[in-house]
Amino acid sequence: MGGARVAVITGASSGIGEATARQLAARGWHCVLLARRGDRLEQVASEIGGEWELCDVADREQVNEVAARVLAKHPAVGLLLNNAGMPARGSFLEIDPELIERVIDVNYLGGVWCVRAFLPGLQSAARAGSGAVGAHVVNLVSVAGTVAFAPAGAYAASKHAQLAFSRSTAALLRGSGIGVLTVMPGFVETEGFPQHSVLSSRILRRFVVEPEEVATKIVDAVERGKREITVPWFPYRLISIAQVVLPSVLARFADASGYRKGV
Ligand SMILES: NC(=O)c1ccc[n+]([C@@H]2O[C@H](COP(=O)([O-])OP(=O)(O)OC[C@H]3O[C@@H](n4cnc5c(N)ncnc54)[C@H](OP(=O)(O)O)[C@@H]3O)[C@@H](O)[C@H]2O)c1
């Protein structure tokens, strides 16, 4: 790998994480891929010349062990992409209580444990960097972090928490040489989130994008030192703004959307 910058990507075995790892590798990053499905990670890592580690991000001890192994090999980590995440379709009143807990553990706390565990590596990269920002944390949040979508209430709550984590970490690390980028995609067609088949709203289905589009925007935003992006900007940024300025109009729209019965 020579002197390649090192990126750690969680949830890299499919979807947005995999697509971003491929694009980072194409730009010369050495990628360390984390997730739970070893066969998938091995396949992606072998295709992009990276490496992989099994890691359930909800398990704090496991995250600490994996980070210690990765940092022993790569003391400087130039980029941490907190992308691992899971859906929780169904309302707060219907879904299993275990799912309400699990989605918080994975989508919100998973990123918290990863930032804490990889911080020494990010700090090393920041010290070695020549510009104002030598290392990057990228938090893959969601438009669901700004708008409560009732058919996935527990998921939206996990993403609201993750957004608060991301913004507060950005403020905390300002001036440290570690930049924090918050990414808010709208609906993206992936294995865990097969939006074309689950969304009941034909209008919403028209705005589903592919993971490669999100990956391209992430890499571009890292290179430009951006702090928050919504992907795609239209219509999702307007939806986030409407939540703030026209909450009752948005609530009526959200009531009319939802998931197809039986999915
Ligand atoms: N698709 C959308 O519409 C959409 C929109 C906005 C935001 N997002 C967010 O984007 C991120 C990526 O999702 P995606 O759409 O690309 O879905 P995906 O293809 O299902 O990818 C999810 C990734 O997370 C990993 N993962 C799940 N639970 C994990 C755990 N406990 N520990 C470690 N890895 C775990 C999965 O790998 P393993 O199963 O191998 O562990 C997989 O690599 C998530 O945070 C999601 O909330 C998605």
The ligand as an SDF file (V2000), in Angstrom:
LIG
                    3D

 48 52  0  0  0  0  0  0  0  0999 V2000
  -30.8540    3.1900    1.7640 N   0  0  0  0  0  0  0  0  0  0  0  0
  -31.4580    4.3120    2.2070 C   0  0  0  0  0  0  0  0  0  0  0  0
  -32.5630    4.6910    1.7730 O   0  0  0  0  0  0  0  0  0  0  0  0
  -30.7430    5.1590    3.2170 C   0  0  0  0  0  0  0  0  0  0  0  0
  -31.1110    6.5060    3.3280 C   0  0  0  0  0  0  0  0  0  0  0  0
  -30.4880    7.3110    4.2490 C   0  0  0  0  0  0  0  0  0  0  0  0
  -29.4980    6.7790    5.0600 C   0  0  0  0  0  0  0  0  0  0  0  0
  -29.1630    5.4610    4.9510 N   0  0  0  0  0  0  0  0  0  0  0  0
  -28.1260    4.9460    5.8380 C   0  0  0  0  0  0  0  0  0  0  0  0
  -27.0500    4.5110    5.0460 O   0  0  0  0  0  0  0  0  0  0  0  0
  -26.2900    3.5480    5.7830 C   0  0  0  0  0  0  0  0  0  0  0  0
  -25.9710    2.3670    4.8730 C   0  0  0  0  0  0  0  0  0  0  0  0
  -27.1640    1.6940    4.5300 O   0  0  0  0  0  0  0  0  0  0  0  0
  -27.4290    1.1160    3.0750 P   0  0  0  0  0  0  0  0  0  0  0  0
  -28.6320    1.7900    2.5490 O   0  0  0  0  0  0  0  0  0  0  0  0
  -26.1950    1.1160    2.2660 O   0  0  0  0  0  0  0  0  0  0  0  0
  -27.9120   -0.3680    3.4470 O   0  0  0  0  0  0  0  0  0  0  0  0
  -27.2380   -1.7940    3.3110 P   0  0  0  0  0  0  0  0  0  0  0  0
  -26.8240   -2.0810    1.9190 O   0  0  0  0  0  0  0  0  0  0  0  0
  -28.1670   -2.7320    3.9760 O   0  0  0  0  0  0  0  0  0  0  0  0
  -25.9030   -1.6280    4.1560 O   0  0  0  0  0  0  0  0  0  0  0  0
  -25.8810   -1.6380    5.5540 C   0  0  0  0  0  0  0  0  0  0  0  0
  -24.4570   -1.9920    5.9660 C   0  0  0  0  0  0  0  0  0  0  0  0
  -24.3620   -1.9180    7.3830 O   0  0  0  0  0  0  0  0  0  0  0  0
  -23.8120   -3.1190    7.8660 C   0  0  0  0  0  0  0  0  0  0  0  0
  -24.3100   -3.3700    9.2090 N   0  0  0  0  0  0  0  0  0  0  0  0
  -25.5950   -3.5020    9.6240 C   0  0  0  0  0  0  0  0  0  0  0  0
  -25.6370   -3.7190   10.9360 N   0  0  0  0  0  0  0  0  0  0  0  0
  -24.3440   -3.7280   11.3640 C   0  0  0  0  0  0  0  0  0  0  0  0
  -23.7290   -3.9160   12.6230 C   0  0  0  0  0  0  0  0  0  0  0  0
  -24.4380   -4.1450   13.7330 N   0  0  0  0  0  0  0  0  0  0  0  0
  -22.3780   -3.8590   12.6960 N   0  0  0  0  0  0  0  0  0  0  0  0
  -21.6470   -3.6290   11.5820 C   0  0  0  0  0  0  0  0  0  0  0  0
  -22.1650   -3.4610   10.3730 N   0  0  0  0  0  0  0  0  0  0  0  0
  -23.5060   -3.4980   10.2700 C   0  0  0  0  0  0  0  0  0  0  0  0
  -24.2210   -4.1780    6.8660 C   0  0  0  0  0  0  0  0  0  0  0  0
  -23.2870   -5.2460    6.8480 O   0  0  0  0  0  0  0  0  0  0  0  0
  -23.4040   -6.6430    7.5840 P   0  0  0  0  0  0  0  0  0  0  0  0
  -24.8270   -7.1060    7.4690 O   0  0  0  0  0  0  0  0  0  0  0  0
  -22.4210   -7.4880    6.8290 O   0  0  0  0  0  0  0  0  0  0  0  0
  -22.9740   -6.3880    8.9820 O   0  0  0  0  0  0  0  0  0  0  0  0
  -24.0780   -3.4070    5.5700 C   0  0  0  0  0  0  0  0  0  0  0  0
  -22.7410   -3.4040    5.1280 O   0  0  0  0  0  0  0  0  0  0  0  0
  -27.1170    3.2130    7.0140 C   0  0  0  0  0  0  0  0  0  0  0  0
  -26.6270    3.9320    8.1250 O   0  0  0  0  0  0  0  0  0  0  0  0
  -28.5030    3.7270    6.6590 C   0  0  0  0  0  0  0  0  0  0  0  0
  -29.2590    4.0620    7.7920 O   0  0  0  0  0  0  0  0  0  0  0  0
  -29.7490    4.6550    4.0350 C   0  0  0  0  0  0  0  0  0  0  0  0
  1  2  1  0
  2  3  2  0
  2  4  1  0
  4  5  1  0
  4 48  2  0
  5  6  2  0
  6  7  1  0
  7  8  2  0
  8  9  1  0
  8 48  1  0
  9 10  1  0
  9 46  1  0
 10 11  1  0
 11 12  1  0
 11 44  1  0
 12 13  1  0
 13 14  1  0
 14 15  2  0
 14 16  1  0
 14 17  1  0
 17 18  1  0
 18 19  2  0
 18 20  1  0
 18 21  1  0
 21 22  1  0
 22 23  1  0
 23 24  1  0
 23 42  1  0
 24 25  1  0
 25 26  1  0
 25 36  1  0
 26 27  1  0
 26 35  1  0
 27 28  2  0
 28 29  1  0
 29 30  1  0
 29 35  2  0
 30 31  1  0
 30 32  2  0
 32 33  1  0
 33 34  2  0
 34 35  1  0
 36 37  1  0
 36 42  1  0
 37 38  1  0
 38 39  2  0
 38 40  1  0
 38 41  1  0
 42 43  1  0
 44 45  1  0
 44 46  1  0
 46 47  1  0
M  CHG  2   8   1  16  -1
M  END
$$$$
